[in-house]
Amino acid sequence: MNQIKQIHAFTLRNGLDDIQALVLKLLQVPNLPYAHALLLSHPHPPPTFLYNKLFQAYARGAGSAFEPCAALFARMRRPPNPHSFVFLFSACTAFARPAHGRALHARFLLSGLPFDAFVATSLLDFYAKSGLLDSARRLFDELPFRDVAMWNSLIGGYTRWGELDQARELFEMMPFRNVISWTSMVSGYAQNGRYEEAVRAFSRMWEEAEVKPNEVTLASVLPACAHLGAIGLGEKIENYAREKGLIGNVFVCNALLEMYGKCGNIHRARKVFDEMGVRRNLCSWNSMIVALAVHGMWCQGLELFHEMREKGILPNDITLVGVLLACTHGGLVDEGQYIFNSMEKDFFITPKLEHYGCMVDLLGRAGLTKEAYSLITSMPMEPDSVIWGALLGACSFHGDVQLAEVAAEFLFKLEPWNPGNLVILSNIYASSGRWNSVAKIWKMMKGKLHRKSAGYSIIELDGYMHKFLVEDKSHPQFEEIYVLLDEITMRMRHLSYKPNLNLQIEC
């Protein structure tokens, strides 16, 4: 900066006009307030492209507020060109200023400037990302021309705000799709919890589309594979990533790591983690620690946590959830309590609902149900259904009928639609021989609001997920499936196999 100031002083002393070089250097630093002041104080109107450069810097988030950008536009001493509006629409998007964006749209229409593809795309993007989907669709329908970027902007807006059916309808209408089009649908489904559709869209892209998945596509579909347990597809994706050189992308690696961890293949997860080496970020460490903890390898999880601290990597709240899970699965009550009580002092992290949930689970599994209940009553926030559910589960395991009733009462209010809580309470009563109470529970469950949802299974075959209900006939190959099941049953009987029918009711 000192050198730039010296050059500026030299040009002023010698009557030189070097504003272009100065502004471009200031934007490289960046020092937007200095560049802003320089443009406004220059005796001659600077070229419009310098204003555009500064608008672009503001739009990229280099500035701390939207107001300087708007003020600069209002004081331009040369008429704006279409690119000025492109960058200003981007700034309205970046700073979430829908009212300013609408006013800017009106200003553009009054300017008489040509409505080219760049302006149309940036305006569509502004409306879509601001949640003004009706305005975005109206603009889209009125456009005399539409390129793939415009289609993608509107589809991205629909998926961003959860309007997936409208996104799908528009997607199917596209005359041409690129990798961004497909990725928008895959990520939209995955981020909105429609995992089967995310996997289906990805498989369709892989098999039918001329374009191939990129690193963003892979990082979007792998979380869906993780939730569905589609480890076969996940392995194919890893092979594809290695073949195409995408395995070096940290987001792809983290998604693979999480997928293997959630699917229970800890060996493959650890292999990906170790291969990452210096490319690991906090997300990588967290995923590995949580995977080890959840799958009973609590000792290795805690060792990894200590290794992480030795390397000078500061944990966050997710890290400590993983550590508390490790303590829970290892039965380490004292160590878990010590970590929980020292969170603010040692890590500057205020315990959140998730941390209290881990502690309730830790104490409950150890049989300390009264201590768990005491912790719940001392929480600075309202306990949710997960916390009361953890206490109810602990009471079920340790036969604490009194606290089970307390937990169940809260759960009935928080989850009146969930019959599983009634089933658990019924089993607790049955274990303690309180059959009258069992009968009352089952009488309650006969109502419409307490019908138990039908259980189902999901299996993966060649990258596709197949869902089955009891006595289901919706699958296109159900006849072949039942023939095979009958054959298996006959062979089991031939081998004198006797199923164990003495099963407890499960929720």
N, C-alpha and C positions, 0 to 999 in steps of 0.2 A: 504493500500500500504506500509506503514512503516513496518508492520509486515513481509510482503513478502520480502522487501529489507533486513531486519534483517536476515531472514532465508537464503536468497541468500548469504549474507556476511558470515554467519556462515559456509555454505557448502564450500565456497571458502577457508576460513581460515583453515578448517579441512580436506580438500581434499576429500569431500564427493560428490557423484554424485546423486543429487536429482532433476534433470532437469524435469522429468515427473511431479512431484507434483507441482513444481514451475510454469511450463507452464500452467497446468490445473487451478491453482489458479489465474494466471494472466488473463486467458480467462474468468473467472467468474467475475472479477472486472467490466468491461474488460479493459485491458491495452495492446492493440495489439502491439504497437511499442516496448514495453519492452519484450514481449514474442518473437517477431520477432528477436530482437537483441540477445536475450538469445540463440535462436536456432542456429543463425549464428556464435556466439562466442564460443559455447561449443567445448571443445577440441576433443570430440569423436562424430562421426555422430549420431545424435539423431534418434530414431525410426521413421519410415515413418508415423505412425499414429499420431504423434505429429504435423508433418507438415500438415497432413490432418485436424486436429482439427483447426489449424490456418487458413487454406484455407476455412474451413466451416464458421469460424467467419467472414472472409472477405466477403464471399458470402452472409451472412445474413445481410450485411450492417453495421456490427460493425465497419469496417474501413471506413475512409473518402475518400479513393481513390483506384483505381484498381492497380496502379503502384506498391505499396509495395507487393501486392499479386503476381503479375507477377515476380517481382524481387526475391521473396522468392523461387518461383518455379524454376527459372533459377539457383539458387545457392544451390539447394538441394544436400546434400552429400550422399544421398541414392537414389536408383532408385525409381521413383514413381510407385504406384500400381493403379489399375483401380479406386479406390475410390478417389485418388488424382485428376484424371481427372473429376470425377463427380462433385466435389466441385469447380474445376476451371471453368468448363462449367457453373455452377450456378453463379459464380462470373462474368463471361463475360455477362451473362444475366442480373444480377443485376445492373451492371455498364454500360450496353449498349455498349459493345465493340465487334461488329460483326467481325472486321478484326482479332482481337486476338482469337476469338472463332474459326474462320476458320483455323487459323494457328495451334491452339491447336488440332483441329480435325486431321490435317495432322500429327502433332507430335504423336498423339495417334496411328494412323495407322502404322507409322514407328516403334513404340515401340514394336509391336508384342504382346501386352497384349491382353487377351481375351475380346471379345466384348460382355459383359453380358447385362442383362436387365437394370441395373442401369445406365450404360454408355449410352446405346441406348436412354433411356427415357430422361436423362439430356441433351443429344445432340439434340434430337428432340425438347425438350422444349426451348433450346437456339435458334435454328433456327426459331421456330414458334413465340416466343415472340419478336425476333429481326426483324420480318417482312420478313425474307428470306424464304417465303413459298414454292418457287420452290425447294430450297435445302432441306427443311423439307420433302416435298412430295417425292422427289427422294430418300432420305434416308429411309423413311417409306416403299416405294415400294421395296427397296433392302433388307430390314431386313428379315432374315430367320425365325424369330419368332416375334409375336406381342401380347403383353398382353393389358389389358384394359387401363392401364396407358399410353401406347404409342398412342393408338387411341385417348384418351382424350387430350393428348398434342397437337396433330395435329388439332383436332377439335377446341380446345381452341385457337390455333393460327389463324385459319380461322375466327372464330367469333370475335376475338380481332381486326382483321384488316378489318372487314366488308365483308369478303367473305362468306356470309351466305349460298348461294346456294351450294358451294363446301362443306361447313360444313354439310349441310343437307344430301348431297349425301353420304358423308363418314359415317355420323351417321346411315343412313339406312343400310349401309353395315356391321355394327358392329355385330359380332357374339354374343356378350354379352355386356350389358350396365349396368353401376352402377349409383348411384345418381349424381356423378360428370358429367357423360355423358349428362344426362337429363338437369342438371342445366346449363351446358355450352350452350346448345341450347336455353333454356329459357332466360338466361341473355343476350346471344348474340342478339337474336331478340329484346329484350327490350331496350338494350343499343343502338341499331341501328335504333330505331324508328319504328320497325315492330311489333307493339303492339298486333295486332290481332293474328299474328303467335306465339307470345310469350305465349298468353293465350291458344291458341290451343295446343301448345306443352305441356304446364303444365297440361291441362285437360287430354290429352292423357296419360301423365305420371301417373297421379292420378288414372285413370281408368284402364289402360292396364298394366303398369309396375309392376314388383314384388317389386321393391324398392320404398320407399316412400319419399316424399319431406323432406329436412332438412331445417335448419334455413336460409342457403344461398339461397336455391331454393325459399323460401317464400319471402325473401327480394328482390329477383330478379323479381318475377312475380307481386308483389303488385304495383310497379310503372306503369306497363302496365295496370293493372286494373284501376289505377287512371286516366290515359290518356283516357281510353275508357269509363270511367264511369261505370265499371262493379262492382257495389257495392255489388251485390248478391254474386258473386264469392269471393269478398273481405271478406264478412261476414263468408262465409264457411271456408276461410283460417284462419280467426281469431279463429273460433271454433276449427279447427284442431290444431292450435298452442297452444291453451289452453289445449286441450286434451293430446297433446304430451309433454307438459312442455316446449315448445319453446317460450312462451310469455315472458319469462325472458330475452330473447336476445334483446339487445338494438337496433340492426339493424332491427329486425322484428318489434319491437314496433314503431320505427321511420317510417318504411315503411307503417305500418297500419295507423299511425297518418296522414301521408301525403295522403294516399289513401282516408280516410274518409274526410279529409279537402278538397281535390280537388273534391270529389263527392258531397260535400255540406252537409254531415251529421256532423255538428259541435258538436252536443251532444256526438256522439260516439268518435269523435276525442278528445274531452276534457276529456272523461272518460279514454281513453288510456293514455293521457298525465298525468292526475292526478295519475293514477295507477303506472306510472313509478317512481314517487317519486325522490329519490336521484340518480337514474340511468339516469335521463335526462342529455343529453349533449346539446351542442349549437345547433345542428341540430334539436333536439326536440323543443327547445324554438322557433327557427326560423319557423319551420313548423306550430306551433300553432299560432304564431303571424300573419303569412301571411294568414293562413286559416281564422282567425277571421276578418282580414282587408278586404280580397277579398269578403267575404260574408256579408259585411255591418255591422259587429259587431266591428266597429272601436274603440269604447270606451273601450271594453274589451281587444282589441288588445294592445292599449296604456297602459292600466293598467298592462297587463302582461309584457310589456316592462319595465315599472318602477319597477315591482317586480323582474324582472331578474337583473336589475342594483343594486337593494338593496341587492341581494344575492351575489354580487361581480362578476357576470358573465359578461365578456367583450363581447360586441356585435361585429359582423363582418359586412361586406358589405351587406350580405343577410338580416341580422336583420334590417338594416336601410332601405332597400327596403320595407320590411314589414311595418315599422313605417311610411314611406312616403305614402304607399298605404292606411294605416289607416287614415292619414290626408286627403288624396284625397277623400276617401269615406265619411269622416265626414265633408268635406268642410272647414277644418282647414287650411286656407291659411297662416296665420301668423305663426302658430306653425310649419307647414311644412317648411316654408322658414327659420325659426330659426334653425331647426334641420339640414336642408341642408347646411346652411351657417356655422354651427359649427361642421361639420363632422370631419374636419382635426384637429381643435383645441381640441375638447372634446374627440374624439374617434380615432384620428390618422388614419383616413380612407380618402383617396382621392376619391372624387366622381367619379363614373364610368358612363358608358353610361346608365345603368339601372336607376341610381339615377336621371340623367337628364331627362330621359323619364318619371319618376314619377312626377317630378316637372312640366314638360310641361303639363302633364295630369291634375295635380292639378290646375295649373293656367288656363288652358283651360276650365275645367269644371266650374270654378268660373266666366267665362266670360272674363277673362283677357287675351284675345288672343294676343294682342300686346305685353304684358309682356312676354308671352310664346315664341313668335317669337324672342324677344330681347334676351331671355335666350339661345335659339337655336343658334343664331348668335355669342354668346360669348363663346360657348363651346370650350374646348381645343382639342376636337377630332371631327371627321366628324360625323354628325348625321346620324342615320340609318333610315330604312323605318318605324320602330316602332315609332320613335320620330315624323317624319313627318306625320305618320298616326294618332298619337294622336292629333296633331295640326289640321289636316284636319277634324277629328271627332268633335273637339271643334268648328271649324268654321261652320260645318254643323248644330250643335245644336244652335249656337248663331247667325247664318246668316251672318257671315263675309266673303263675297264673295271675296274680294280682297286678303286676306291672304290665303283663300282656294285655289285660283289659284296658289299662290306661292308654297304652300305645295304640291299641285297636280303635279306641274311641276317637282319637285324633285322626287316625287314618281314614275312618269312615267319613269324617268331615272333609278331609283333603282329597280323598279319592272315592267318592260315593259310587263311582262306576266300576270300581275294581273288586271283583268277587274273590280275588286271591287272598285278601286280608281276612275275609270271613272264613275261608277254608283253613288258613293257618290257625286262627283262633279256635275253630271247631276241632282241629287236631290236638291243640293244647288241652282243651276240655276233655277230649276223649282219652288222652294219656293220663289225665288225673282222675278219670272215672266219673266225670260230671256229665252224665248222659242227658239229663234234662236240658242243660245248657247247649249240648250238641244239637238236640232236637229244635231248640229255639233258633239256632243259627241256620239250620237247613230250612226251617220254615220261612225265614227271611229271604233265603236264596231262591225261593220259588217265584218271587216277584220278577217282573220284567227287568227291573234295573239291576238285578243281581244274578243274571244268567252268566254262567262261566263260558268264556269264549272257547270255541273249538281249537284244540291243539293242532299244529301242523308241522310238517318237516320240510326242509329245503335241502336239495342236493344239487351239486354242480356236475354238469356233463358237457365237455367240449366248450367250456366258456359260457354255457347257458345255465340259468338257474331254473330248477323245476320244483314247484310247490305242491304239496300233497296234504289234503285233509283226510280225516277218517272216512273210509268208504267213498272216497272221492272218485268221480267219473268225469271230471272236467278236462283231464289231460287227453290230448289227441291219441295217445297210445295206451289208454287205460285198459283195454281188453287184453293186449299182450302182457301188460304188467300183472294183471290179476291171474292170467294163465301161469306165469312164472312163479308168482307167490303161492298159488295152489300146488305147484310142483314141489316147491321148497318145503311147504307144510307137509306134504305126503312123505317126502324123504326124511324129514325130522321125526315123523311118527314111526316110520320104518326103523329108525335108529333108536326107538323107545325114548325119545326126548320128551320130558314133561315140563311144561312152563310153570313158573312160580306165580301163582295167581293171588298170593297173599300180599298184596301191595297196599301201601298206605296212600291215602288221597293226596294228590299233589296239586299245587296251584299253577 
